[in-house]
Amino acid sequence: MLQHHIIQIIDVVAVTIVLVIRAVYLVLDHKVQLVRKVLEDYKVQLVHKVQGDCKVRKVHKELLVILVQ
């Protein structure tokens, strides 16, 4: 009888541990996704900024060429 109760307790503990691990994993996975999204947005902004700078430089070069001629 005692053995049966011990097995039930072990089962409950095992299931609880698995659920806690799953919950932690889901939370961490969600945070990783958020971090990825923020980094992706930042990268896109950075690329746009660099491309924008290149366009500005190109316009400056064109203006210089016009002024020099």
C-alpha positions as CSV (number, residue, x, y, z in Angstrom):
1,M,0.0,0.0,0.0
2,L,2.8,2.4,1.0
3,Q,4.7,1.6,-2.2
4,H,1.6,2.5,-4.3
5,H,1.4,5.9,-2.6
6,I,5.1,6.5,-3.2
7,I,4.7,5.7,-6.9
8,Q,1.7,8.1,-7.1
9,I,3.7,10.9,-5.5
10,I,6.6,10.3,-7.8
11,D,4.3,10.4,-10.8
12,V,2.8,13.7,-9.6
13,V,6.2,15.2,-9.0
14,A,7.5,14.0,-12.4
15,V,4.4,15.5,-14.2
16,T,4.8,18.8,-12.3
17,I,8.5,19.0,-13.2
18,V,7.7,18.4,-16.9
19,L,5.0,21.1,-16.9
20,V,7.3,23.6,-15.2
21,I,10.0,22.9,-17.7
22,R,7.6,23.3,-20.6
23,A,6.3,26.6,-19.1
24,V,9.8,27.9,-18.7
25,Y,10.7,26.8,-22.2
26,L,7.6,28.5,-23.7
27,V,8.4,31.8,-21.8
28,L,12.1,31.7,-22.9
29,D,11.1,30.8,-26.5
30,H,8.7,33.8,-26.5
31,K,11.5,36.1,-25.2
32,V,13.9,34.8,-27.8
33,Q,11.3,35.5,-30.5
34,L,10.9,39.1,-29.1
35,V,14.6,39.6,-29.0
36,R,14.9,38.3,-32.6
37,K,12.2,40.6,-33.7
38,V,13.8,43.7,-32.1
39,L,17.2,42.8,-33.6
40,E,15.6,42.2,-37.0
41,D,13.8,45.6,-36.9
42,Y,17.1,47.2,-35.8
43,K,19.0,45.6,-38.6
44,V,16.4,46.8,-41.1
45,Q,16.6,50.3,-39.7
46,L,20.4,50.1,-39.9
47,V,20.3,48.9,-43.6
48,H,17.9,51.7,-44.4
49,K,20.1,54.2,-42.7
50,V,23.2,53.0,-44.6
51,Q,21.3,53.0,-47.9
52,G,20.0,56.5,-47.0
53,D,23.6,57.7,-46.3
54,C,24.7,56.2,-49.6
55,K,21.9,58.1,-51.5
56,V,22.8,61.3,-49.6
57,R,26.5,60.8,-50.6
58,K,25.5,60.1,-54.2
59,V,23.5,63.4,-54.3
60,H,26.4,65.3,-52.8
61,K,28.8,63.8,-55.4
62,E,26.3,64.8,-58.2
63,L,26.0,68.3,-56.7
64,L,29.9,68.6,-56.5
65,V,30.2,67.4,-60.1
66,I,27.7,70.0,-61.2
67,L,29.4,72.8,-59.2
68,V,32.8,71.8,-60.4
69,Q,31.8,71.8,-64.1
